[in-house]
Amino acid sequence: MNCELCGNKIGKPSTVSIEGSTLQVCENCSRHGKEVFDSGSSSISRDELIKRVEKKREAYSSTRGMGGQDKVLALDYNDRIREARIEQSHTQEELAKEVSEKKSVIAKLEKGDLRPSDGLIKKLESALNIELMDEYQEITTGTSKNQKALTLGDLIKEAK
C-alpha cells in the first residue's frame, strides 16, 4: 500500500484526519494530522463506500441518455438562455410564466448561479427553441505506466 499523502510504500498505515479528510498515511506523514480510530460498527467496507459514491453520482449526475449518446448541460447554458430570451423579445417575467417558474429562478439561471433540473431544461429548450445539452466527451490523460500517481503531498510541494 502507498501513503495517500506522500506516495511512499508503507507496511502498516496510520489513519489520520488532515483538514477534514481521512487518509491512510505513513508514520512520517501522520504528524500532519490527528489519528482516527475505527469504532468497528461505524466503519464501512471499501465496496460499500464505492456503492454509496456511485449512487450519489447517479443522483447528482448532469448527464442523461439520448439515443445512446450521453449529453451534459452546456457550460454556457446561462448565456444561451439569456441570448435566446432577448432574441425572442421576452422579459425574464414572461419567460418565467411560460415555463411555470419564478422570475428569480430565470435571473439566477442567466447569471449561472443555478443549475436547472432536467425538467426545467426541457421546458426552457422547448420555450426558447434552443439546445442546452451538449454531447458528453470523456477526456483521457496521457499518463504512462511508469508515472507515479499524483498525491496530496505532491500538490503541497508544488504549491510551495
N, C-alpha and C positions, 0 to 999 in steps of 0.2 A: 504494500500500500504506500502511496505517496502522501506527504504532508500537503494539505489543501492551501497552506499559506506560502510555503517556500518551494514546494515541489520535490524535496528530497525524499528518498526512500526511508521508511520508518518501520520498525517492528511492531511495537505496541503504541498506538496513537493515544493522545490525550484529547478529550472532548472539552473544548473551551468555547466561551461566548465572547466574541470580539465585535464591538459596535452593533450588538443586537443579532449577530449571525452565529449559529452554532457550527463549529468547524472541527474536523479531525486533524490535529497538528502534531508535529514532532515536539520533543521535550524543549528544544531551544525556542520554538515559536510560541509555546504555551505561556510564556511570560507576558505576552501581549494581550492576554485576556484573562477571564475568570473561569476556573474549572467548573464544568457542568457534570452533574451525576445523573445517570438514568434512574428513574424511580421504579423501573420494572414494568408496572402496569400501564404507565402513560406512554412508554416508548413504543414506537410502531416499526414494523419491518420496512425495509427498503422497497419491497414490492408493493406494500400497501401505500407508502408515500408516493410512489410513481403513479399508482392508480388514482390517488386523490389529485395529484397535479394534472394528470391528463383530463380528469373530469372537470376541473376548474378551467382548463384551457378550452375545452369544448363549450362550456357555459359562457365564457367571455370571448369566444372566437369572433373575429371580424370577417370570417370567410363564410361563403355559402356556395353550395354546389349549383352550377348552372350548365346543364347539358354535358356533364362530365368534366367541365372545366371549373376550377375554383376561382372565385372573384373576391377581391378585398375592397374595402372602402378606399376611394382615391385619396391621396394625400392632400389634394387641393379641392376637396369636396366643398369647403366653405366658399371658395371663390366661384366655383361652378354654380352653386345655389344663388349667390348674390348676383352674378352676371346674368343668369337666366331670368331671375325675378325682375331685374332692371330692364332687360331686353323686352320683356312682356309688359312693361309699364305697370307692374304691380307694386303696391306698398307692402311692407312687412305684415301689416294687419290683414290685408286682402289675402296674401298667401297663407297666413296662419288660419284664416277662416276656411280656405279651400281645403287645407289638409287637416282640419279639426285640431289645431294646436293653438297655444297662446303665442302672442306676438313676441314675448320674451324668449321663447324657445327658438323662434326663427332668428332673432337677433343673436343669440348665443351660437347657433349653427353657423351663421355668417361670419362670426368672429373666430370660429374654430374652437370655441370653449366647450362645445358639447358634441359628442359623437351620436349621430342619430341611430335609433334602433332599426332593425331590419324592416319592420312595418312602416316606419316613417320614411325610410329610404325609398321604399316602393311608392308611397304616396307622393313624395317630392319628385321622383323620376316621372311619374305619371302627370302630375300637375304642371311641371316645368318642361316636360318633354326633353329630359337630359339623362345622361348616364352618370351615376355617382360611383359605380363599381368598376374597378379595373381588373384585368386578368392578373392572377397571382403568379409571380415568378420567383422560384427559390434560387437564391444566390449561394453558391458554394465557394468556400475559400480554398486557396491552393496550398494547404498545409501538407508537408511531406511526412512520411512515416518516421523520419529521423528527428523531426522537430518536436521538442517537448511542449506539452500543453501549457498555456499561459495560466499563471496562478495569481492570487491576490498579492503575494509578495512581489512578483514581477511588476505589477502595476504600481505598487508603492515605491519600488526602486526607480521606476520610470518617472514618477511624479517629482522625485527629489532633484 
